[in-house]
Amino acid sequence: MSSAYQAIEQKAEELNIIEAYHDDLYFHDFNTLHGENPPDKFLWQINDCGTHLYPVNEVDSSLISLLQKKDEKYALFFWNGADLLDLKDLTACQISAKIRESTK
């Protein structure tokens, strides 16, 4: 099992906020991270209605703004290739900078 998937699965279990669409994590995210071309780096959003995984090459600041929410049943993370970083309290500009920094 990939270390990226292990990290998001562990975080999902720790946060325990998914109320619906559990297949987002256990099927879609699993298959994305274990497929032929898994992303090295990605943004991962978890909320009460499942998860969303966005490879870094698909991320722009407008997407980041859409991903940000002010809700207790929400979290946003960045897998930088080694660690799952919590982004919930960062601005879209700070998140973009963190992504650019990791892709140098």
CNS distance restraints for C-alpha pairs under 8 A (distance, minus, plus):
assign (resid   1 and name CA) (resid   5 and name CA) 7.00 0.50 0.50
assign (resid   1 and name CA) (resid   6 and name CA) 6.95 0.50 0.50
assign (resid   1 and name CA) (resid  34 and name CA) 7.54 0.50 0.50
assign (resid   2 and name CA) (resid   6 and name CA) 6.27 0.50 0.50
assign (resid   2 and name CA) (resid  33 and name CA) 6.98 0.50 0.50
assign (resid   2 and name CA) (resid  34 and name CA) 6.90 0.50 0.50
assign (resid   3 and name CA) (resid   7 and name CA) 6.09 0.50 0.50
assign (resid   3 and name CA) (resid  82 and name CA) 7.96 0.50 0.50
assign (resid   4 and name CA) (resid   8 and name CA) 6.44 0.50 0.50
assign (resid   4 and name CA) (resid  33 and name CA) 7.25 0.50 0.50
assign (resid   4 and name CA) (resid  79 and name CA) 7.00 0.50 0.50
assign (resid   4 and name CA) (resid  81 and name CA) 7.52 0.50 0.50
assign (resid   4 and name CA) (resid  82 and name CA) 7.57 0.50 0.50
assign (resid   4 and name CA) (resid  83 and name CA) 7.83 0.50 0.50
assign (resid   4 and name CA) (resid  84 and name CA) 7.77 0.50 0.50
assign (resid   5 and name CA) (resid   9 and name CA) 5.96 0.50 0.50
assign (resid   5 and name CA) (resid  29 and name CA) 7.47 0.50 0.50
assign (resid   5 and name CA) (resid  30 and name CA) 6.41 0.50 0.50
assign (resid   5 and name CA) (resid  33 and name CA) 6.34 0.50 0.50
assign (resid   6 and name CA) (resid  10 and name CA) 6.00 0.50 0.50
assign (resid   7 and name CA) (resid  11 and name CA) 6.17 0.50 0.50
assign (resid   7 and name CA) (resid  83 and name CA) 7.83 0.50 0.50
assign (resid   7 and name CA) (resid  84 and name CA) 6.63 0.50 0.50
assign (resid   8 and name CA) (resid  12 and name CA) 6.00 0.50 0.50
assign (resid   8 and name CA) (resid  84 and name CA) 7.51 0.50 0.50
assign (resid   9 and name CA) (resid  13 and name CA) 6.25 0.50 0.50
assign (resid   9 and name CA) (resid  25 and name CA) 7.29 0.50 0.50
assign (resid  10 and name CA) (resid  14 and name CA) 6.10 0.50 0.50
assign (resid  11 and name CA) (resid  15 and name CA) 6.06 0.50 0.50
assign (resid  12 and name CA) (resid  16 and name CA) 5.81 0.50 0.50
assign (resid  12 and name CA) (resid  17 and name CA) 7.34 0.50 0.50
assign (resid  12 and name CA) (resid  18 and name CA) 7.60 0.50 0.50
assign (resid  12 and name CA) (resid  46 and name CA) 7.42 0.50 0.50
assign (resid  17 and name CA) (resid  46 and name CA) 7.77 0.50 0.50
assign (resid  17 and name CA) (resid  47 and name CA) 6.12 0.50 0.50
assign (resid  17 and name CA) (resid  48 and name CA) 5.17 0.50 0.50
assign (resid  17 and name CA) (resid  73 and name CA) 5.65 0.50 0.50
assign (resid  17 and name CA) (resid  74 and name CA) 7.51 0.50 0.50
assign (resid  18 and name CA) (resid  22 and name CA) 6.64 0.50 0.50
assign (resid  18 and name CA) (resid  46 and name CA) 7.30 0.50 0.50
assign (resid  18 and name CA) (resid  47 and name CA) 5.81 0.50 0.50
assign (resid  18 and name CA) (resid  48 and name CA) 4.13 0.50 0.50
assign (resid  18 and name CA) (resid  49 and name CA) 5.86 0.50 0.50
assign (resid  18 and name CA) (resid  50 and name CA) 5.43 0.50 0.50
assign (resid  18 and name CA) (resid  73 and name CA) 7.96 0.50 0.50
assign (resid  19 and name CA) (resid  48 and name CA) 4.92 0.50 0.50
assign (resid  19 and name CA) (resid  49 and name CA) 5.99 0.50 0.50
assign (resid  19 and name CA) (resid  50 and name CA) 7.25 0.50 0.50
assign (resid  20 and name CA) (resid  48 and name CA) 6.42 0.50 0.50
assign (resid  20 and name CA) (resid  49 and name CA) 4.87 0.50 0.50
assign (resid  20 and name CA) (resid  50 and name CA) 5.96 0.50 0.50
assign (resid  21 and name CA) (resid  49 and name CA) 5.76 0.50 0.50
assign (resid  21 and name CA) (resid  50 and name CA) 4.86 0.50 0.50
assign (resid  21 and name CA) (resid  51 and name CA) 7.95 0.50 0.50
assign (resid  22 and name CA) (resid  26 and name CA) 6.38 0.50 0.50
assign (resid  22 and name CA) (resid  49 and name CA) 7.96 0.50 0.50
assign (resid  22 and name CA) (resid  50 and name CA) 5.70 0.50 0.50
assign (resid  23 and name CA) (resid  27 and name CA) 4.87 0.50 0.50
assign (resid  23 and name CA) (resid  28 and name CA) 6.40 0.50 0.50
assign (resid  23 and name CA) (resid  50 and name CA) 7.62 0.50 0.50
assign (resid  24 and name CA) (resid  28 and name CA) 4.95 0.50 0.50
assign (resid  24 and name CA) (resid  29 and name CA) 6.06 0.50 0.50
assign (resid  24 and name CA) (resid  50 and name CA) 5.58 0.50 0.50
assign (resid  24 and name CA) (resid  51 and name CA) 5.45 0.50 0.50
assign (resid  24 and name CA) (resid  52 and name CA) 7.18 0.50 0.50
assign (resid  25 and name CA) (resid  29 and name CA) 4.91 0.50 0.50
assign (resid  25 and name CA) (resid  30 and name CA) 6.43 0.50 0.50
assign (resid  25 and name CA) (resid  50 and name CA) 6.93 0.50 0.50
assign (resid  25 and name CA) (resid  51 and name CA) 6.09 0.50 0.50
assign (resid  26 and name CA) (resid  30 and name CA) 5.64 0.50 0.50
assign (resid  27 and name CA) (resid  31 and name CA) 5.94 0.50 0.50
assign (resid  28 and name CA) (resid  32 and name CA) 6.07 0.50 0.50
assign (resid  29 and name CA) (resid  33 and name CA) 6.11 0.50 0.50
assign (resid  29 and name CA) (resid  51 and name CA) 7.99 0.50 0.50
assign (resid  29 and name CA) (resid  52 and name CA) 7.86 0.50 0.50
assign (resid  29 and name CA) (resid  53 and name CA) 6.68 0.50 0.50
assign (resid  30 and name CA) (resid  34 and name CA) 6.06 0.50 0.50
assign (resid  31 and name CA) (resid  35 and name CA) 5.49 0.50 0.50
assign (resid  32 and name CA) (resid  37 and name CA) 7.99 0.50 0.50
assign (resid  32 and name CA) (resid  38 and name CA) 5.86 0.50 0.50
assign (resid  32 and name CA) (resid  39 and name CA) 7.83 0.50 0.50
assign (resid  33 and name CA) (resid  37 and name CA) 7.98 0.50 0.50
assign (resid  33 and name CA) (resid  38 and name CA) 4.77 0.50 0.50
assign (resid  33 and name CA) (resid  39 and name CA) 6.84 0.50 0.50
assign (resid  34 and name CA) (resid  38 and name CA) 6.16 0.50 0.50
assign (resid  39 and name CA) (resid  55 and name CA) 5.63 0.50 0.50
assign (resid  39 and name CA) (resid  56 and name CA) 7.71 0.50 0.50
assign (resid  40 and name CA) (resid  55 and name CA) 7.75 0.50 0.50
assign (resid  40 and name CA) (resid  79 and name CA) 7.95 0.50 0.50
assign (resid  40 and name CA) (resid  80 and name CA) 7.37 0.50 0.50
assign (resid  40 and name CA) (resid  81 and name CA) 5.46 0.50 0.50
assign (resid  41 and name CA) (resid  55 and name CA) 6.06 0.50 0.50
assign (resid  41 and name CA) (resid  56 and name CA) 5.62 0.50 0.50
assign (resid  41 and name CA) (resid  78 and name CA) 7.35 0.50 0.50
assign (resid  41 and name CA) (resid  79 and name CA) 5.27 0.50 0.50
assign (resid  41 and name CA) (resid  80 and name CA) 5.01 0.50 0.50
assign (resid  41 and name CA) (resid  81 and name CA) 5.35 0.50 0.50
assign (resid  42 and name CA) (resid  53 and name CA) 6.65 0.50 0.50
assign (resid  42 and name CA) (resid  54 and name CA) 5.34 0.50 0.50
assign (resid  42 and name CA) (resid  55 and name CA) 4.16 0.50 0.50
assign (resid  42 and name CA) (resid  56 and name CA) 4.71 0.50 0.50
assign (resid  42 and name CA) (resid  78 and name CA) 5.79 0.50 0.50
assign (resid  42 and name CA) (resid  79 and name CA) 5.31 0.50 0.50
assign (resid  42 and name CA) (resid  80 and name CA) 7.02 0.50 0.50
assign (resid  43 and name CA) (resid  53 and name CA) 5.84 0.50 0.50
assign (resid  43 and name CA) (resid  54 and name CA) 5.08 0.50 0.50
assign (resid  43 and name CA) (resid  55 and name CA) 6.39 0.50 0.50
assign (resid  43 and name CA) (resid  56 and name CA) 6.56 0.50 0.50
assign (resid  43 and name CA) (resid  59 and name CA) 7.92 0.50 0.50
assign (resid  43 and name CA) (resid  76 and name CA) 7.20 0.50 0.50
assign (resid  43 and name CA) (resid  77 and name CA) 5.74 0.50 0.50
assign (resid  43 and name CA) (resid  78 and name CA) 4.52 0.50 0.50
assign (resid  43 and name CA) (resid  79 and name CA) 6.37 0.50 0.50
assign (resid  44 and name CA) (resid  51 and name CA) 7.07 0.50 0.50
assign (resid  44 and name CA) (resid  52 and name CA) 5.71 0.50 0.50
assign (resid  44 and name CA) (resid  53 and name CA) 4.53 0.50 0.50
assign (resid  44 and name CA) (resid  54 and name CA) 6.32 0.50 0.50
assign (resid  44 and name CA) (resid  76 and name CA) 5.85 0.50 0.50
assign (resid  44 and name CA) (resid  77 and name CA) 5.14 0.50 0.50
assign (resid  44 and name CA) (resid  78 and name CA) 6.13 0.50 0.50
assign (resid  44 and name CA) (resid  79 and name CA) 7.54 0.50 0.50
assign (resid  45 and name CA) (resid  51 and name CA) 5.41 0.50 0.50
assign (resid  45 and name CA) (resid  52 and name CA) 5.10 0.50 0.50
assign (resid  45 and name CA) (resid  53 and name CA) 6.49 0.50 0.50
assign (resid  45 and name CA) (resid  67 and name CA) 7.15 0.50 0.50
assign (resid  45 and name CA) (resid  74 and name CA) 7.36 0.50 0.50
assign (resid  45 and name CA) (resid  75 and name CA) 5.84 0.50 0.50
assign (resid  45 and name CA) (resid  76 and name CA) 4.51 0.50 0.50
assign (resid  45 and name CA) (resid  77 and name CA) 6.32 0.50 0.50
assign (resid  46 and name CA) (resid  50 and name CA) 5.93 0.50 0.50
assign (resid  46 and name CA) (resid  51 and name CA) 4.37 0.50 0.50
assign (resid  46 and name CA) (resid  52 and name CA) 6.63 0.50 0.50
assign (resid  46 and name CA) (resid  74 and name CA) 5.66 0.50 0.50
assign (resid  46 and name CA) (resid  75 and name CA) 5.37 0.50 0.50
assign (resid  46 and name CA) (resid  76 and name CA) 6.49 0.50 0.50
assign (resid  47 and name CA) (resid  51 and name CA) 6.26 0.50 0.50
assign (resid  47 and name CA) (resid  73 and name CA) 5.25 0.50 0.50
assign (resid  47 and name CA) (resid  74 and name CA) 4.23 0.50 0.50
assign (resid  47 and name CA) (resid  75 and name CA) 6.48 0.50 0.50
assign (resid  48 and name CA) (resid  73 and name CA) 5.62 0.50 0.50
assign (resid  48 and name CA) (resid  74 and name CA) 6.94 0.50 0.50
assign (resid  54 and name CA) (resid  58 and name CA) 6.43 0.50 0.50
assign (resid  54 and name CA) (resid  59 and name CA) 6.78 0.50 0.50
assign (resid  55 and name CA) (resid  59 and name CA) 6.91 0.50 0.50
assign (resid  56 and name CA) (resid  99 and name CA) 7.44 0.50 0.50
assign (resid  59 and name CA) (resid  63 and name CA) 6.18 0.50 0.50
assign (resid  59 and name CA) (resid  64 and name CA) 7.07 0.50 0.50
assign (resid  60 and name CA) (resid  64 and name CA) 6.39 0.50 0.50
assign (resid  60 and name CA) (resid  96 and name CA) 7.57 0.50 0.50
assign (resid  61 and name CA) (resid  65 and name CA) 6.21 0.50 0.50
assign (resid  61 and name CA) (resid  92 and name CA) 6.22 0.50 0.50
assign (resid  61 and name CA) (resid  93 and name CA) 7.28 0.50 0.50
assign (resid  61 and name CA) (resid  96 and name CA) 6.53 0.50 0.50
assign (resid  62 and name CA) (resid  66 and name CA) 6.39 0.50 0.50
assign (resid  63 and name CA) (resid  67 and name CA) 6.22 0.50 0.50
assign (resid  64 and name CA) (resid  68 and name CA) 6.38 0.50 0.50
assign (resid  64 and name CA) (resid  92 and name CA) 5.78 0.50 0.50
assign (resid  64 and name CA) (resid  95 and name CA) 7.68 0.50 0.50
assign (resid  64 and name CA) (resid  96 and name CA) 7.94 0.50 0.50
assign (resid  65 and name CA) (resid  92 and name CA) 5.85 0.50 0.50
assign (resid  67 and name CA) (resid  76 and name CA) 7.58 0.50 0.50
assign (resid  68 and name CA) (resid  76 and name CA) 7.36 0.50 0.50
assign (resid  68 and name CA) (resid  88 and name CA) 7.29 0.50 0.50
assign (resid  68 and name CA) (resid  92 and name CA) 7.97 0.50 0.50
assign (resid  69 and name CA) (resid  74 and name CA) 6.95 0.50 0.50
assign (resid  70 and name CA) (resid  74 and name CA) 7.66 0.50 0.50
assign (resid  75 and name CA) (resid  86 and name CA) 7.64 0.50 0.50
assign (resid  75 and name CA) (resid  87 and name CA) 7.60 0.50 0.50
assign (resid  75 and name CA) (resid  88 and name CA) 5.61 0.50 0.50
assign (resid  76 and name CA) (resid  86 and name CA) 6.24 0.50 0.50
assign (resid  76 and name CA) (resid  87 and name CA) 5.30 0.50 0.50
assign (resid  76 and name CA) (resid  88 and name CA) 5.13 0.50 0.50
assign (resid  77 and name CA) (resid  84 and name CA) 6.16 0.50 0.50
assign (resid  77 and name CA) (resid  85 and name CA) 5.26 0.50 0.50
assign (resid  77 and name CA) (resid  86 and name CA) 4.61 0.50 0.50
assign (resid  77 and name CA) (resid  87 and name CA) 5.18 0.50 0.50
assign (resid  77 and name CA) (resid  88 and name CA) 7.17 0.50 0.50
assign (resid  78 and name CA) (resid  83 and name CA) 7.95 0.50 0.50
assign (resid  78 and name CA) (resid  84 and name CA) 5.57 0.50 0.50
assign (resid  78 and name CA) (resid  85 and name CA) 5.04 0.50 0.50
assign (resid  78 and name CA) (resid  86 and name CA) 6.68 0.50 0.50
assign (resid  78 and name CA) (resid  87 and name CA) 6.87 0.50 0.50
assign (resid  79 and name CA) (resid  83 and name CA) 5.62 0.50 0.50
assign (resid  79 and name CA) (resid  84 and name CA) 4.54 0.50 0.50
assign (resid  79 and name CA) (resid  85 and name CA) 6.30 0.50 0.50
assign (resid  80 and name CA) (resid  84 and name CA) 6.77 0.50 0.50
assign (resid  80 and name CA) (resid  85 and name CA) 7.55 0.50 0.50
assign (resid  80 and name CA) (resid  99 and name CA) 7.83 0.50 0.50
assign (resid  80 and name CA) (resid 102 and name CA) 6.39 0.50 0.50
assign (resid  87 and name CA) (resid  95 and name CA) 6.85 0.50 0.50
assign (resid  90 and name CA) (resid  94 and name CA) 5.84 0.50 0.50
assign (resid  90 and name CA) (resid  95 and name CA) 6.29 0.50 0.50
assign (resid  91 and name CA) (resid  95 and name CA) 6.23 0.50 0.50
assign (resid  92 and name CA) (resid  96 and name CA) 6.11 0.50 0.50
assign (resid  93 and name CA) (resid  97 and name CA) 6.19 0.50 0.50
assign (resid  94 and name CA) (resid  98 and name CA) 6.22 0.50 0.50
assign (resid  95 and name CA) (resid  99 and name CA) 6.27 0.50 0.50
assign (resid  96 and name CA) (resid 100 and name CA) 6.13 0.50 0.50
assign (resid  97 and name CA) (resid 101 and name CA) 5.98 0.50 0.50
assign (resid  98 and name CA) (resid 102 and name CA) 6.28 0.50 0.50
assign (resid  99 and name CA) (resid 103 and name CA) 6.37 0.50 0.50
assign (resid 100 and name CA) (resid 104 and name CA) 6.63 0.50 0.50
